[in-house]
Amino acid sequence: MAGGDDFYSRDRPDEPRLAEDRPRGHGPEQRPATGHRHVWIWWLVLAAIILILFFIFI
């Protein structure tokens, strides 16, 4: 049986570190596509409240 370091190093490539395939975090240049969704939600909520008040007080 091979010694400790020799056993694990014989099948390893010369550069065993892999490039990271899942970068962590987002910078200011990488914004998610749904960044302005909350603005539209608040506009819809406001429109619904106005319509409800309109139909109550007519």
Distance bins in CASP14 RR format, pairs under 12 A and 6 or more apart:
PFRMAT RR
TARGET T0000
AUTHOR 0000-0000-0000
RMODE 2
METHOD distances of the structure
MODEL  1
1 7 1 0 0 1 0 0 0 0 0 0 0
2 8 0 0 0 0 1 0 0 0 0 0 0
2 9 0 0 0 0 1 0 0 0 0 0 0
2 10 1 0 0 1 0 0 0 0 0 0 0
2 11 0 0 0 0 0 1 0 0 0 0 0
3 9 0 0 0 0 0 1 0 0 0 0 0
3 10 0 0 0 0 0 1 0 0 0 0 0
4 10 0 0 0 0 0 1 0 0 0 0 0
5 12 0 0 0 0 0 1 0 0 0 0 0
6 12 0 0 0 0 0 1 0 0 0 0 0
8 16 0 0 0 0 0 1 0 0 0 0 0
9 16 0 0 0 0 1 0 0 0 0 0 0
12 18 0 0 0 0 0 1 0 0 0 0 0
23 30 0 0 0 0 1 0 0 0 0 0 0
24 30 0 0 0 0 0 1 0 0 0 0 0
25 31 0 0 0 0 0 1 0 0 0 0 0
25 32 0 0 0 0 0 1 0 0 0 0 0
26 32 1 0 0 1 0 0 0 0 0 0 0
26 33 0 0 0 0 0 1 0 0 0 0 0
26 35 0 0 0 0 0 1 0 0 0 0 0
31 37 0 0 0 0 0 1 0 0 0 0 0
32 38 0 0 0 0 0 1 0 0 0 0 0
34 40 0 0 0 0 1 0 0 0 0 0 0
34 41 0 0 0 0 0 1 0 0 0 0 0
35 41 0 0 0 0 0 1 0 0 0 0 0
36 42 0 0 0 0 0 1 0 0 0 0 0
36 43 0 0 0 0 0 1 0 0 0 0 0
37 43 0 0 0 0 0 1 0 0 0 0 0
37 44 0 0 0 0 0 1 0 0 0 0 0
38 44 0 0 0 0 0 1 0 0 0 0 0
38 45 0 0 0 0 0 1 0 0 0 0 0
39 45 0 0 0 0 0 1 0 0 0 0 0
39 46 0 0 0 0 0 1 0 0 0 0 0
40 46 0 0 0 0 0 1 0 0 0 0 0
40 47 0 0 0 0 0 1 0 0 0 0 0
41 47 0 0 0 0 0 1 0 0 0 0 0
41 48 0 0 0 0 0 1 0 0 0 0 0
42 48 0 0 0 0 0 1 0 0 0 0 0
42 49 0 0 0 0 0 1 0 0 0 0 0
43 49 0 0 0 0 0 1 0 0 0 0 0
43 50 0 0 0 0 0 1 0 0 0 0 0
44 50 0 0 0 0 0 1 0 0 0 0 0
44 51 0 0 0 0 0 1 0 0 0 0 0
45 51 0 0 0 0 0 1 0 0 0 0 0
45 52 0 0 0 0 0 1 0 0 0 0 0
46 52 0 0 0 0 0 1 0 0 0 0 0
46 53 0 0 0 0 0 1 0 0 0 0 0
47 53 0 0 0 0 0 1 0 0 0 0 0
47 54 0 0 0 0 0 1 0 0 0 0 0
48 54 0 0 0 0 0 1 0 0 0 0 0
48 55 0 0 0 0 0 1 0 0 0 0 0
49 55 0 0 0 0 0 1 0 0 0 0 0
49 56 0 0 0 0 0 1 0 0 0 0 0
50 56 0 0 0 0 0 1 0 0 0 0 0
50 57 0 0 0 0 0 1 0 0 0 0 0
51 57 0 0 0 0 0 1 0 0 0 0 0
51 58 0 0 0 0 0 1 0 0 0 0 0
52 58 0 0 0 0 0 1 0 0 0 0 0
END
